């Protein structure tokens, strides 16, 4: 395995030095997903694998490497050969937030961001029978009873957002660890927490009447849930919007990046892939490399401001 990796790295190095492109792809492409199997990220990426493989003429394999808010997968791809055969699929916050909030084995500069294939429709929600219908009522109840607000938490973004709100409102926020979005849904429906965050899995439970959405975590209103109040509506200066991005290791040859970018754009128009995203309440709007870089840079600035308010 090490011999094959060295061989690929040598081919890329020689091709780059001599100024010509090597044959790409020359084998299967592996997409490393930053979250567990069965979640929204995993579902959308797996639905993309076949049309992407068809566009490139090779097999596209999907591996799950959950942990550290996508950081485990990002670290794995950052250290892989920069030959275009290994891609990380994770949330944009893996690059815009994690490296500036904690010590990571990678930085945003270690990657070439190829594309964005979906936007999460993040929201805070709760069990339908809870005695509050909006954030203001929950905050008032917490102050009246002199109790903290407990929320299901599975990555840094929800902790940061709730810390920001708690500091602004003078209410203590306590994160209750769960495993992924599915764990957050379970905690909410069981009534174990006051609020839970999900990037989209909340929608069918609200539709069924088992849960109710409290507010969108984005600054502006959600495209797929325009009637849900946003952070801007609530009077806050910022919010959090996550995107599903595809990135490769820094140093990947430009012609390889261009070829796989074109293939991803084509695959993103596949109807089954789009339906998989919509079923998970994710907006399957495609964004190219330049747009992806811009949105990650914008997130970096927003999170830097939000980090200043962290407890």
C-alpha positions in Angstrom: 0.0 0.0 0.0 2.8 2.4 0.9 4.6 1.5 -2.3 1.5 2.4 -4.4 1.1 5.7 -2.5 4.7 6.6 -3.2 4.3 5.7 -6.8 1.3 8.0 -7.2 3.1 10.8 -5.5 6.1 10.3 -7.7 3.9 10.4 -10.9 2.3 13.6 -9.7 5.7 15.2 -8.9 7.3 14.3 -12.2 4.2 15.4 -14.2 4.2 18.7 -12.4 7.9 19.3 -12.8 7.9 18.5 -16.5 4.8 20.6 -17.1 2.4 18.1 -18.5 -0.6 16.3 -17.2 -0.7 12.6 -16.3 -3.6 10.4 -17.1 -6.4 11.1 -14.7 -8.2 9.3 -13.3 -6.0 6.2 -13.4 -8.0 4.2 -10.7 -10.9 4.4 -8.3 -11.7 7.7 -6.6 -12.4 7.6 -2.8 -14.7 10.1 -1.2 -14.1 10.3 2.6 -17.2 11.4 4.4 -16.7 13.4 7.6 -19.8 12.0 9.3 -21.4 8.6 10.0 -23.4 6.4 7.7 -27.1 7.2 7.3 -26.9 10.9 8.0 -27.7 13.7 5.5 -24.1 14.2 4.4 -23.5 10.5 3.9 -26.8 10.1 2.0 -26.1 12.9 -0.4 -22.5 11.8 -1.1 -23.6 8.2 -1.8 -26.2 9.5 -4.2 -23.5 11.5 -6.0 -21.1 8.6 -6.3 -22.6 6.8 -9.3 -23.2 9.8 -11.5 -19.7 11.1 -10.6 -18.2 7.8 -11.5 -20.1 7.7 -14.7 -18.8 11.2 -15.6 -15.2 10.2 -14.9 -15.4 6.6 -16.2 -14.2 5.1 -12.9 -15.6 3.6 -9.7 -16.2 6.1 -6.9 -15.9 4.6 -3.4 -17.4 6.2 -0.3 -15.8 5.8 3.1 -17.0 7.1 6.5 -14.5 8.7 8.9 -16.6 10.5 11.5 -15.3 12.5 14.3 -14.1 16.0 15.3 -16.7 17.8 13.2 -15.3 16.4 10.0 -11.7 16.8 11.2 -10.9 13.1 11.2 -11.8 12.9 7.5 -10.1 16.2 6.7 -6.9 15.1 8.3 -6.9 11.9 6.4 -7.3 13.6 3.0 -4.8 16.4 3.8 -2.1 13.7 4.2 -3.2 11.7 1.1 -1.5 11.9 -2.3 -2.4 15.1 -4.1 -3.4 13.3 -7.2 -7.2 13.8 -7.3 -8.1 10.3 -6.3 -9.0 11.2 -2.7 -11.7 13.7 -1.8 -13.1 14.8 1.5 -16.9 15.5 1.8 -17.7 17.4 4.9 -19.4 20.6 6.2 -17.8 23.9 5.4 -17.3 24.6 9.1 -14.7 21.8 9.1 -12.4 24.4 7.4 -13.9 27.7 8.5 -14.3 27.0 12.2 -12.5 24.0 13.5 -8.9 25.2 12.8 -9.4 28.5 14.5 -11.4 27.2 17.5 -9.1 24.3 18.4 -5.8 22.6 17.7 -6.2 20.5 14.5 -3.9 18.4 12.4 -4.8 20.5 9.3 -5.6 24.1 8.2 -7.9 25.5 5.6 -4.8 26.3 3.5 -4.1 22.5 3.2 -6.9 22.0 0.8 -8.2 22.8 -2.7 -11.9 23.4 -2.4 -13.5 21.9 -5.5 -17.3 22.4 -5.1 -20.3 22.8 -2.9 -23.1 20.3 -3.6 -25.7 21.2 -0.9 -26.7 23.7 1.7 -27.9 22.4 5.1 -31.2 23.9 6.3 -30.1 24.1 9.9 -32.6 24.8 12.7 -33.2 24.4 16.4 -36.3 22.3 17.2 -37.9 20.6 20.1 -40.6 18.1 21.1 -44.1 19.3 20.1 -45.5 19.3 23.6 -42.9 21.5 25.1 -44.5 24.6 26.8 -42.9 27.2 24.5 -43.2 28.0 20.8 -40.4 30.3 20.2 -37.0 31.3 21.5 -38.3 34.3 23.5 -40.7 32.1 25.4 -38.0 29.5 26.2 -35.6 32.2 27.4 -38.3 33.7 29.6 -39.2 30.3 31.1 -35.6 29.6 31.8 -35.2 32.9 33.6 -38.4 32.4 35.5 -37.5 29.0 36.7 -33.8 29.9 37.2 -32.7 27.0 35.1 -30.2 26.6 32.2 -31.3 25.7 28.7 -30.2 22.2 27.8 -29.5 21.5 24.1 -28.5 18.4 22.2 -25.0 18.9 20.8 -22.9 16.9 18.4 -20.4 19.4 16.9 -18.7 22.7 17.6 -21.1 24.9 15.6 -24.2 24.3 17.8 -22.1 24.8 20.9 -20.8 28.1 19.6 -24.2 29.3 18.4 -25.9 28.6 21.7 -23.1 30.1 23.7 -23.4 33.2 21.6 -27.2 33.4 22.3 -26.8 32.6 26.0 -24.3 35.4 26.5 -26.5 37.8 24.7 -29.6 36.8 26.7 -28.0 36.2 30.1 -29.0 32.5 30.1 -26.8 29.6 30.9 -26.6 27.0 28.0 -25.6 23.4 28.7 -24.7 21.1 25.8 -25.9 17.5 26.1 -23.6 15.3 23.9 -25.3 13.1 21.3 -24.1 11.2 18.3 -24.8 13.1 15.1 -28.0 14.6 13.8 -29.9 11.3 14.4 -28.9 11.4 18.0 -30.1 15.0 18.3 -33.5 14.0 16.8 -33.8 11.1 19.3 -33.0 13.4 22.3 -35.5 16.0 21.2 -38.4 13.6 20.5 -37.7 11.9 23.9 -38.0 15.3 25.6 -34.6 15.0 27.1 -33.5 18.4 26.0 -35.0 21.9 25.6 -33.6 22.3 22.1 -31.8 20.3 19.4 -29.9 21.2 16.3 -30.2 19.4 13.0 -29.0 20.4 9.5 -32.3 19.1 8.0 -33.4 15.9 9.7 -35.8 18.0 11.8 -38.2 18.7 8.9 -40.1 15.4 8.6 -40.7 15.3 12.4 -42.1 18.8 12.3 -44.3 17.8 9.3 -45.6 14.8 11.3 -46.4 16.8 14.3 -44.0 15.1 16.6 -41.7 18.2 16.8 -41.8 21.9 16.3 -39.2 24.1 14.8 -38.1 27.1 17.0 -35.7 29.1 14.7 -33.4 28.7 11.8 -29.7 28.9 12.8 -28.8 30.8 9.6 -28.6 34.6 9.5 -31.2 34.8 6.7 -34.3 32.7 6.3 -34.0 29.2 4.9 -34.8 28.5 1.2 -36.7 25.3 2.0 -38.5 26.7 5.1 -39.0 30.4 4.4 -41.6 30.9 7.2 -39.2 29.9 10.0 -37.7 32.9 11.8 -34.0 33.3 11.4 -31.2 34.7 13.6 -31.6 38.1 11.8 -35.3 38.1 12.6 -34.5 37.4 16.2 -32.3 40.5 16.4 -28.9 38.8 16.4 -25.9 40.1 14.4 -24.9 36.8 13.0 -25.9 33.2 12.4 -24.5 29.9 11.1 -25.1 28.4 7.7 -23.3 25.1 6.8 -22.6 23.7 3.3 -21.6 20.3 2.1 -18.3 20.8 0.4 -15.9 18.6 -1.6 -12.2 19.3 -1.2 -8.8 17.7 -2.1 -5.3 18.0 -0.8 -3.3 21.1 -1.6 -1.0 20.6 -4.5 -3.4 18.6 -6.7 -2.6 19.6 -10.3 -4.8 22.3 -11.7 -5.9 20.2 -14.7 -7.0 17.4 -12.4 -9.0 19.9 -10.3 -10.6 21.3 -13.4 -11.6 17.8 -14.7 -13.1 16.6 -11.4 -14.8 20.0 -10.9 -16.5 19.6 -14.3 -17.5 16.0 -13.4 -19.0 17.1 -10.0 -21.0 19.8 -11.7 -22.4 17.3 -14.2 -23.1 14.7 -11.5 -24.8 17.4 -9.3 -27.6 17.7 -11.9 -28.5 14.0 -11.5 -32.2 13.9 -10.4 -31.7 11.0 -7.9 -28.9 13.0 -6.2 -31.0 16.1 -6.0 -34.0 14.2 -4.6 -31.7 12.6 -2.0 -30.8 16.0 -0.8 -34.3 17.4 -0.9 -35.5 14.3 1.0 -33.0 15.3 3.8 -34.3 18.9 3.6 -31.0 20.0 2.0 -30.8 22.6 -0.8 -28.9 20.9 -3.7 -27.7 24.1 -5.3 -24.3 23.6 -6.9 -21.4 26.1 -6.3 -18.1 25.9 -8.1 -14.6 26.1 -6.7 -14.4 29.9 -6.6 -17.8 30.3 -4.9 -16.9 27.6 -2.4 -13.7 29.4 -1.5 -15.6 32.7 -1.0 -18.3 31.1 1.3 -15.6 29.5 3.4 -13.7 32.7 3.8 -17.0 34.5 4.7 -17.7 31.8 7.3 -14.2 32.2 8.8 -14.8 35.9 9.5 -18.3 35.3 11.0 -17.0 32.5 13.2 -14.1 34.6 14.3 -16.6 37.2 15.6 -18.7 34.5 17.2 -15.7 33.0 19.0 -15.1 36.3 20.8 -18.4 35.7 22.6 -17.7 32.2 23.6 -17.7 31.5 27.4 
